[in-house]
Amino acid sequence: MGKIRALILAGNGINCEYETSKACEFAGFDGVDIAYIYDVVRGNYNFDDYHFLCFPGGFLDGDDLGAAKAAANLFSNAKIETTNESLRDALKRFINSGKLIIGICNGFQLIAKLGIVPAINDYFVQAATLVFNDSGKFEDRWVRLKVEKSPCIFTRGIKEIYLPVRHGEGKFYAPSQALDEIEKRNLAVLRYAEKATGKPTQKYPDNPNGSVNAIAGICDPTGRVLGLMPHPEAFLSGLNYPRWTREKLSKTGQGLSIFKNAYEYLKEKFG
């Protein structure tokens, strides 16, 4: 059996790399490396050696120019020093090889601004973004999420999930034409839902940022690239949940299922 390996990006304000690494480890990945962004640019890490690429949460470059925008410019223009291949081409080859990418919170902002999701026309053509919360403040709370029918690999077998959010620029936005395509192709993977009914909502605080169509996460047409604002790596154990003493919860946190689905898919395809 081949080893299934994950690469976690770090540096320049990313602050969730260790939780994301643990999520991959708990999900069963045979090898998990944390790589500083500029070590990737220098060629010290090769995407071809991995099966799962994770863009974790944080505050890339201090959110200068807008959340993750500076990093998106870097990834769009940088070349890998050892091969002179553009980082963008290396990412596109990684996607086309059938492997998986997840962008969480700040990582979602990055891959949306890179155009890796929703990729309704082609990769690296931006069609959506994340902007300032309607509340005008940083939101740190738990949300109920409805899992929609989609091609997404990561949400297979999941109907709903509770996860925490913590962001200031988490409002999903896309122009009407792009939004229509996202809905038409079932690329809206997760929606913010009312805690009482489980139905998608625009109402605050169940929809903590005012995302259009209550969208909390989207995928590309292959279902192999997922971007989401809530943090699955922050719910790996039942003890992570604030009401764990009052509600009957599994010892395993719901967020781990996202990473287990990734591992099982990759194990079947590349193992």
N, C-alpha and C positions, 0 to 999 in steps of 0.2 A: 504494500500500500504506500502511495506517495504521501509525503508530509504536506499538510495544508497550512499555509503560513499567512500571517496578517502583518501589515505594516501600518503603524500609527504615526501620523505627522505631529510634530511638536515644534515649539519655538515661536518667537515673535508675538507673544501674548496668548497662545493656546494654553489652556489650563485644565483640560479634562483628559489629557493623554493617558494618565495612569488608571483612571476609572475605565476608560475605553479598552485599555490593554487587559485589565482584569476581566472585562466582559468577554473578550475573545478567548482568554485563557479558560474561563469557566464554561464557555460554550464548547470547548473541545479542540481548539486550534493547536496544532503540534508545535508551532513556533510563532512567537509574537515579538516583533521588534518595534522600538520607538525611535524615530529618526527625526533629527532636527532638519527643518526645511532646507537650510543651505547645505547640509550634508548630502541631500538629494541632488541639489543643483551641482555640487562638486563631483557627483558620480559615485559617492561612497555607498549608496544604496541603489539597487536596480529594480525598478518595478516588475521586471520580468521574473524575478525570483520570488514573487509573492502572488497570492490569489485573492486577497482581500485588502483593500486600501481604505483607511479610515481617516476622515477629516474631522477631528473632534471640536468641541466647543471651546469658547474663550473670547478673547478680544484681540484678534489679529491686528497687529500694527497700531494698537490703540484705537481701532475703528476710525482712523484718519481717512478722509475722503468718503466716509460711509463704511458701514460694517463690511469688512473683508474685501473692500474694493482695491486697496493697495496690493493685497496678496493676489487678487485676481489678475491685476496688471503684471505682477511678477510671473505667475504661472503662464500667462499668455505670451510672454516675450522672452523668458529666460531660456538659455541653452545649457544642456548638461555638459560640463567641462571635459569629461573624459571621452565623450563620443561626438560632441558637437550637434547632437540631436536636440531639437526643441523639446522642452518639458511638455508642451502641449501635444506634440506628436507621440511622445511616450505614453501620455495619459490616454490618448485616443487608441493607440495600439492595445493598451491594457484592457480598455472597454471592449474592443472588437474581438479580443481573445476569449471572451465569455466569462470573464472574472467579475468580481463585485466591488462596488464602491458605496460607502455610506458617508453622508455629511450631516453632522448633528449640530444644531444651533448655529454657532459661528461657521461651522463647516458647511451647513446648508446655505448660509449666506454666500460663502465662497463658491460652491459648485453651481449655485443659481447664477451668480454674476459671471462665472466662467462659461455658462451655457451648457453645462453637462446635464442639467435637468432644467426644464422638461425635455429639451432636445426635440422639439416638435418638428423642426425643419432639418436641423443637422446639429452635431455637437459643436460647441464653442460659438453658437449663435444665441445670445441672451434673449430670452422670451419672458422672463419673470424676475421678480426681485423681492427683497424683504425691506420694509421701511419702518419708520418710527411707529411705536404702538399708539393707538388712538387715545389711550389713557394719558399719554404724555409723560409716562414714568416707567421705570424699570419694573417688570413684573416677575415675581418669584412666588409661584403657587403650584399646586397640583391640579391637573385637568383630566377630565374624562374624554377619551378619544374614540370615535366610531371608525372602525376599519371598513373601508369601502372595497367593493369588488374591483380588482385591478390586476395587471400582470405582475405586480411586485412580488419578488422572491421572498423578501424579508417578513412579510405579513401573512404568509400562508397559514391557514388554520386558526387565525386570530380574528375574533369578532369585535372585541373592544379591549381597550387597555387604558390604565391609569398611569400617567407619567408626570414628572415635574417639568415646569418651564422656568427659565430664568434669563430674561433678555429685555433689552430696551428697543431693539429694532427687529421685531418678530412678525410684523404684519405682512402677510403674503399678499402680493399684488401682481397682477398681469393685465395688460391691455385686453380689451373685450375680445378681439379676434383670437389672441393666444389663449385666453381663458376658455373660450368656446372649444378650442382644440383640445385643451387639457380635459375638459368635461366629456367631450365626444369620444376621446380615446381612453377614458377611464384612468387617467394618470393621477387623479387626486386620490391618494392612498389613505390619508388620515384626515378627519375633520373634528374640530372642537365640538363637543356635545354637552347638552344640559346634564348636569349631574343627576337631576331628578328623573328625566325621561330617556336619556341616551340619544336624543335626536340632535342633529347638527344645529348650531345656533350662532347668531351674530351678537347675542346679548353678553355684555360684560357682567361678571368676571369669567363666566364659563368659556367664552371666547376672550382670552385675556388681552388680545392685541388688535382686534377688529379685522382679522384676515378675511379677504373676500371669499365668499362661498364657504366660510368657516374652514378653509384649507389649512391644515397643520403640517402636511407632508405630501410630497409628490415624487413620482418616479419617472424614469425615461421610458420610451416605448418598449424596450426589452424587459423592463422590470428588474434589471440588474444594478441600476443606480438609484439610490434612495436619498432624498433630502428631507429632513424633518426638524422642526424647531424644538419639540420636547426632547428630553434626555433619557433614552432607554438605559444608558450606562449608569444612571443614577438610581436605578431600581433593580439591583441584582439580587437583593435579599429582601424577604418580608420585613426585616428589621429597618429597612430604609423608609418604609411607609410611615407617615406621622401618626396614623391611627392603628398601628400594629397591635396594640394591647386591647383594642376595642372591637376589632373585626377579625373574623376567621380568615387568615391568609395562609397561602402556601409559604413554606420556608424559602422557596425560590421566588425572587422578584419577577414581576411581569415583563420588565424590560429585557431580561435575559433571553426571552423567546425570539426576539428580533435577531440576536446574534446566533442563536442555535439554528434558526432557519438558514442563515447564511452559511454556517459550517456544514450542515447536512447537504445543502445544494452543492457546495464545492467538493465535498467528500465524494458525492455520487459522480460528479463530472470529472474530477481530477485525481481522485484518490486511487 
